[in-house]
Amino acid sequence: MARRTRRAAGLGLPCLGLPWLGLPWLGLALLPWAVPPAAAPPGGCPSACYCVATPELVQCRYESLDEPPRELPTSVHNLSISGSNLSVLHRAAFAPRPLPDLRLLRLHHDNIQTIEDMALQGLPALRTLDLSHNPLRSVAPGAFSGVPLLRTLQLNRALLAAPLEEQLALALRNLSLHRLELEGNELRALPVSLLPAGLEELDLRNNSLQRLTSTELLSLEAPGLRGLRVSLGSNPLHCDCSLRPLLSWLRSSASRVQDARSLQCSKPTSLRGTAVLRLRPEGLGCAADEGGEAGQLETASYVFFGIVLALIGIVFLMVLYLNRRGIKRWLHNLREACRDQMEGYHYRYEQDADPRRTSAVDTPGL
């Protein structure tokens, strides 16, 4: 009996009124209160982010995030920050904790409006940068300095807030881009200044391109752009005579337009939905109401003719004003001359109407 009591006292907690548990279970139950929580290991996921599978892929979604997190793992390869309020991508934003292995950086839907010089310093291996869906207003000339290996730049729906073609041209001048995405930016012309030599792919889908002029198409034949492949889908193409240069270029260089077979007419109404490659150049008219080149020239000629007539009228009024005294004198003399003439007519009429003169003429012998 004593042996059984000692065994129960050694394995149970009779003094606490608890059932028999055993020491191993007791240790597990009390471990969270006995051991303080360990600090996050160096290079772990930040509190506003989470790592997918491994620390090499990090995604951060936090609306109050106003700067890139600094406690990112140095081994990260792909980093995605979305839905934040970065607003300004400051100089050396990633420099406090460099990410030497980062290859892909996505900063979309982050309300980025300004990119300062050397903003990407500390990312020497970066090859793909996604700035889509940000209301960009200012891009410094050295915004992309420090990322010499950058090959893909995505600016989809990022050029709607302000015209940035000149600023971006300066920022991209020292890069060797292979792919440039400009989808959904309401572009009305080919951004020739944004096409560096060596560019291989250009995405211009879902813009406001109505045509490509002969000059724009000629720029695509420059020595450094002869291998460029373009995407033009979902643009409101006007199938009139102004589309003839693009149609001829498509037929001779169809392999350079990845979605050439899917291009369709938006105007005129009679050709809406028609595949562009099914059209014949000689069948494209130049109706003025469709905004063709001939219609535009006719409208311009009418405007020019109206301006010329207005200038002639202004000159005529100025001449009248400057010679108003001479004109007044001339009108007075003209009126006096007319009055003398009328008095002469009146005198002759009175002479002819005098009955005495009439009777004297009828009886000449009296």
Sequence and secondary structure as in RCSB ss.txt:
>XXXX:A:sequence
MARRTRRAAGLGLPCLGLPWLGLPWLGLALLPWAVPPAAAPPGGCPSACYCVATPELVQCRYESLDEPPRELPTS
VHNLSISGSNLSVLHRAAFAPRPLPDLRLLRLHHDNIQTIEDMALQGLPALRTLDLSHNPLRSVAPGAFSGVPLL
RTLQLNRALLAAPLEEQLALALRNLSLHRLELEGNELRALPVSLLPAGLEELDLRNNSLQRLTSTELLSLEAPGL
RGLRVSLGSNPLHCDCSLRPLLSWLRSSASRVQDARSLQCSKPTSLRGTAVLRLRPEGLGCAADEGGEAGQLETA
SYVFFGIVLALIGIVFLMVLYLNRRGIKRWLHNLREACRDQMEGYHYRYEQDADPRRTSAVDTPGL
>XXXX:A:secstr
 HHHHHHHHHHSBGGGTB    HHHHHHHHHHHHS      TT   TTEEESSSTTEEEEE TT  S  S   TT
 SEEEEES    EE TTTTTTS  TT  EEE  SS   EE TTTTTT TT  EEE  S    EE TTTTTT TT 
 EEE TT SSSS  HHHHHHHTTT   SEEE TTS   S  GGG  TT  EEE TTS      HHHHHHTTSGGG
TT EEE TT  EE SGGGHHHHHHHHHSGGGBTTGGG BEEESGGGTT BGGG  GGG    GGGT HHHHHHHH
HHHHHHHHHHHHHHHHHHHHHHTHHHHHHHHHHHHHHHHHHHHHHHHHHHHHH HHHHHHHH TT 
